[in-house]
Amino acid sequence: MKTSRQITHPRRRDVLRLGASAAIYAALTDRWARAADDAKASENFTFVVVNDIHYFDKRCATWLGERVVPRINDHKADFCLIVGDLSEDGTVRQNAEVKDVLKGINIPLHVVVGNHDYQAANNDRKPFEDQWPGPLNYQFEHKGWQFIGLDTTQGHAGSKTVIAKETLAYTKKALSTLDKKRPTVLFTHFPLGGFLPSRPTNANDLLALFENHNLRAGFTGHFHSKTERPWGEALLTTNTCCSFHRANHDFDPRKGYFFCTAKDGKIEREYVRVNG
């Protein structure tokens, strides 16, 4: 006698395949949960992220000194990240003058180089290095979080660039010394999120190095626009520029920076406008 409902038994290989998928998913969710717990165990703190100052002349100094520096100081944050293009032309004068203005920020500054911090005629970055001595790739720790600043420039070039082998080698070595479970933040100049203008051609090679690490955020500049791209548990962002001299690439009239809070294993970003 026929019935309206037929019962089928899954084949053994289907059972094994489903079981393997469930095991992989369970392992991933367990890993994400443990990463979140490790991040939550860290202390709460605040910091500022500024990109693309493009200092050009004394008018920039006045604008920065009156609108930007006091606002940053008002936050009483723990430190400030500046993700490249501090100057417009990479000259000795521009580098010296922007450094003098930024001395007014009364919290530690962590700076990475941008393509405009090179002189266009000869790709010379010595004026930048004279004002910001130290390695171009480096790392530091703060209240349980790990921060890694990287040089993703290729001289003064602004598009179709390649992240240098030296930067990739440094990142691989640095990550081998860091705690994979602890929350980590990446900051660099060129955008790393997918489908963004001027993204380095080998950006995926850099991001792949963080695959087994607890990367929670990536802060970048170069593209003057607010964008967000997820990458695993991290959010990769660009922001409007913080420049008197330059405009935003998406025609957004606002100029500003991020005020960030590290809390409960996450980075909360607040946009602070400094013009208008």
C-alpha positions as CSV (number, residue, x, y, z in Angstrom):
1,M,0.0,0.0,0.0
2,K,1.3,3.4,-0.9
3,T,1.6,6.1,1.7
4,S,1.7,9.9,1.2
5,R,4.9,10.2,3.1
6,Q,8.0,8.4,2.3
7,I,10.9,7.9,4.7
8,T,14.4,7.9,3.3
9,H,17.6,7.0,5.1
10,P,20.7,9.1,4.5
11,R,23.7,7.5,2.9
12,R,26.7,6.9,5.1
13,R,28.9,9.4,3.2
14,D,26.2,12.1,3.6
15,V,26.1,11.5,7.3
16,L,29.9,11.8,7.5
17,R,29.9,15.0,5.4
18,L,27.2,16.6,7.6
19,G,29.1,15.5,10.7
20,A,32.3,17.0,9.5
21,S,30.6,20.3,8.6
22,A,29.0,20.4,12.0
23,A,32.4,19.8,13.7
24,I,34.0,22.5,11.7
25,Y,31.2,25.0,12.5
26,A,31.4,24.0,16.2
27,A,35.2,24.6,16.2
28,L,34.8,28.0,14.6
29,T,32.1,29.1,17.0
30,D,34.1,27.9,19.9
31,R,37.2,29.8,18.6
32,W,35.1,33.0,18.1
33,A,33.7,32.7,21.6
34,R,37.1,32.2,23.2
35,A,38.5,35.1,21.3
36,A,35.6,37.3,22.5
37,D,36.2,36.2,26.1
38,D,39.9,36.9,25.8
39,A,39.1,40.4,24.4
40,K,36.6,41.1,27.2
41,A,39.2,40.2,29.8
42,S,41.2,43.3,28.7
43,E,40.9,46.7,30.3
44,N,38.7,49.4,28.8
45,F,40.4,52.5,27.4
46,T,40.0,55.2,24.7
47,F,42.1,56.4,21.8
48,V,42.0,58.7,18.8
49,V,42.6,57.8,15.1
50,V,43.5,60.6,12.7
51,N,44.2,60.2,9.0
52,D,45.4,62.4,6.1
53,I,46.3,65.7,7.6
54,H,48.1,66.8,4.4
55,Y,49.9,69.8,6.0
56,F,50.7,72.4,3.4
57,D,51.3,75.8,4.9
58,K,50.7,78.1,7.9
59,R,47.0,78.2,7.3
60,C,47.0,74.4,8.1
61,A,48.9,75.1,11.3
62,T,46.2,77.6,12.4
63,W,43.4,75.3,11.6
64,L,45.0,72.3,13.3
65,G,46.0,74.3,16.3
66,E,42.5,75.9,16.8
67,R,40.1,73.1,15.7
68,V,41.8,69.7,15.9
69,V,44.5,69.7,18.7
70,P,42.2,71.1,21.4
71,R,39.4,68.7,20.5
72,I,41.7,65.7,20.8
73,N,43.0,66.9,24.1
74,D,39.5,67.3,25.4
75,H,38.9,63.5,25.1
76,K,41.7,62.8,27.6
77,A,42.3,59.6,25.6
78,D,45.2,57.2,26.2
79,F,47.0,57.8,22.9
80,C,46.5,58.9,19.3
81,L,47.2,56.9,16.1
82,I,48.0,58.9,13.0
83,V,47.7,56.8,9.9
84,G,49.8,58.5,7.3
85,D,50.0,61.6,5.0
86,L,50.9,64.0,7.7
87,S,52.4,66.4,5.1
88,E,51.3,67.2,1.5
89,D,54.7,67.1,-0.3
90,G,57.0,65.5,2.2
91,T,59.3,68.5,2.4
92,V,61.6,69.5,5.3
93,R,59.5,72.5,6.1
94,Q,56.1,70.8,6.0
95,N,57.3,67.9,8.2
96,A,58.9,70.2,10.7
97,E,55.9,72.5,10.9
98,V,53.3,69.8,11.2
99,K,55.4,68.1,13.9
100,D,55.5,71.4,15.8
101,V,51.7,71.7,15.7
102,L,51.2,68.1,16.8
103,K,53.4,68.6,19.8
104,G,50.4,70.3,21.2
105,I,48.6,67.0,21.6
106,N,49.3,66.0,25.2
107,I,49.0,62.2,24.7
108,P,51.4,59.7,23.1
109,L,51.4,59.7,19.3
110,H,51.9,56.5,17.2
111,V,52.5,57.4,13.6
112,V,52.8,55.4,10.3
113,V,54.1,56.8,7.0
114,G,51.9,57.7,4.1
115,N,52.7,58.1,0.4
116,H,52.5,61.9,0.6
117,D,55.2,61.8,3.3
118,Y,57.6,61.1,0.5
119,Q,58.9,63.8,-1.9
120,A,57.4,63.2,-5.3
121,A,60.5,64.1,-7.3
122,N,62.8,61.5,-5.7
123,N,60.7,59.3,-3.3
124,D,62.8,60.7,-0.4
125,R,61.2,60.2,3.0
126,K,64.2,61.5,5.1
127,P,62.4,64.6,6.2
128,F,59.6,62.4,7.6
129,E,62.1,60.1,9.3
130,D,64.0,63.0,10.8
131,Q,60.8,64.2,12.6
132,W,59.5,60.7,13.4
133,P,62.6,58.6,14.1
134,G,62.2,54.9,14.7
135,P,61.2,51.8,12.6
136,L,58.5,52.1,10.0
137,N,57.0,48.8,11.1
138,Y,56.5,48.4,14.9
139,Q,54.2,47.1,17.6
140,F,53.1,48.1,21.1
141,E,50.8,46.8,23.8
142,H,48.2,48.7,25.8
143,K,46.0,47.3,28.6
144,G,45.8,43.8,27.2
145,W,45.5,44.9,23.6
146,Q,48.1,44.4,20.8
147,F,48.7,47.2,18.2
148,I,50.8,46.8,15.1
149,G,51.6,49.7,12.8
150,L,52.8,49.0,9.3
151,D,54.3,50.7,6.3
152,T,52.2,49.9,3.3
153,T,53.6,52.6,1.0
154,Q,55.5,52.2,-2.3
155,G,57.2,55.6,-2.3
156,H,55.0,58.5,-3.4
157,A,52.8,56.3,-5.6
158,G,49.1,56.5,-4.8
159,S,47.6,53.6,-6.7
160,K,48.4,50.2,-8.1
161,T,50.9,49.8,-5.3
162,V,52.4,46.7,-3.7
163,I,53.1,46.2,0.0
164,A,56.8,45.6,0.3
165,K,58.2,42.2,1.1
166,E,60.0,43.7,4.1
167,T,56.6,44.7,5.6
168,L,55.1,41.3,5.0
169,A,58.2,39.6,6.5
170,Y,58.1,41.9,9.5
171,T,54.4,41.2,10.0
172,K,54.9,37.5,9.9
173,K,57.7,37.6,12.4
174,A,55.9,40.0,14.7
175,L,52.7,37.9,14.7
176,S,54.8,34.9,15.7
177,T,55.7,36.7,18.9
178,L,52.3,38.0,19.7
179,D,49.6,36.2,21.7
180,K,47.1,34.8,19.1
181,K,44.2,35.0,21.7
182,R,44.7,38.6,22.7
183,P,42.8,41.4,20.8
184,T,44.8,43.0,18.1
185,V,44.5,46.2,16.1
186,L,46.2,46.9,12.8
187,F,46.9,50.5,11.6
188,T,48.5,51.5,8.3
189,H,48.0,54.1,5.6
190,F,46.6,52.3,2.5
191,P,43.1,50.9,2.7
192,L,42.8,47.1,3.1
193,G,39.1,46.6,2.8
194,G,37.8,44.9,-0.3
195,F,36.6,46.9,-3.3
196,L,38.2,50.2,-2.3
197,P,40.1,52.6,-4.6
198,S,43.9,52.4,-4.3
199,R,43.9,49.2,-2.3
200,P,47.3,47.6,-2.6
201,T,47.3,44.7,-5.1
202,N,48.6,42.3,-2.4
203,A,46.5,43.5,0.5
204,N,45.0,40.0,0.8
205,D,48.5,38.6,1.4
206,L,48.9,40.9,4.4
207,L,45.4,40.2,5.8
208,A,46.0,36.4,5.5
209,L,48.8,36.7,8.0
210,F,46.3,37.7,10.7
211,E,43.9,34.7,9.9
212,N,44.7,32.8,13.2
213,H,45.0,35.9,15.3
214,N,42.3,37.8,17.2
215,L,42.2,40.9,14.9
216,R,39.4,43.2,16.1
217,A,40.0,46.3,14.0
218,G,42.0,47.8,11.2
219,F,42.4,51.6,10.8
220,T,43.6,53.0,7.5
221,G,43.6,56.2,5.5
222,H,44.5,57.4,1.9
223,F,40.9,57.1,0.6
224,H,39.3,60.2,2.2
225,S,35.9,58.7,2.9
226,K,34.1,56.8,5.7
227,T,34.0,53.1,4.7
228,E,33.6,49.9,6.6
229,R,34.5,46.4,5.5
230,P,34.2,43.3,7.7
231,W,37.1,40.9,7.8
232,G,36.4,38.0,10.1
233,E,35.7,39.5,13.6
234,A,37.4,42.8,12.6
235,L,36.1,45.9,11.0
236,L,38.4,47.6,8.5
237,T,37.7,51.3,8.2
238,T,38.8,54.4,6.3
239,N,37.6,57.9,7.4
240,T,37.2,61.4,6.1
241,C,40.5,63.4,6.0
242,C,41.5,65.7,8.8
243,S,42.9,68.3,6.5
244,F,42.4,72.0,6.0
245,H,44.1,71.8,2.6
246,R,42.6,68.7,1.1
247,A,39.0,67.6,0.3
248,N,37.3,64.2,0.7
249,H,37.1,61.9,-2.3
250,D,33.4,61.3,-1.8
251,F,32.7,65.1,-1.7
252,D,31.6,64.8,2.0
253,P,32.3,68.4,3.3
254,R,33.0,67.1,6.8
255,K,36.5,66.9,8.2
256,G,37.2,64.8,11.4
257,Y,38.6,61.8,13.1
258,F,37.6,58.8,15.2
259,F,37.3,58.7,18.9
260,C,37.5,55.1,19.8
261,T,36.6,53.0,22.9
262,A,38.0,49.6,23.5
263,K,35.3,47.9,25.6
264,D,34.1,44.4,26.1
265,G,36.4,43.0,23.4
266,K,35.2,45.5,20.8
267,I,36.2,48.8,19.3
268,E,33.5,51.4,19.3
269,R,34.1,54.3,16.9
270,E,32.6,57.8,17.3
271,Y,33.1,60.3,14.5
272,V,34.2,63.7,15.7
273,R,33.7,66.6,13.2
274,V,36.1,69.5,13.5
275,N,34.8,71.9,10.8
276,G,31.5,73.5,10.1
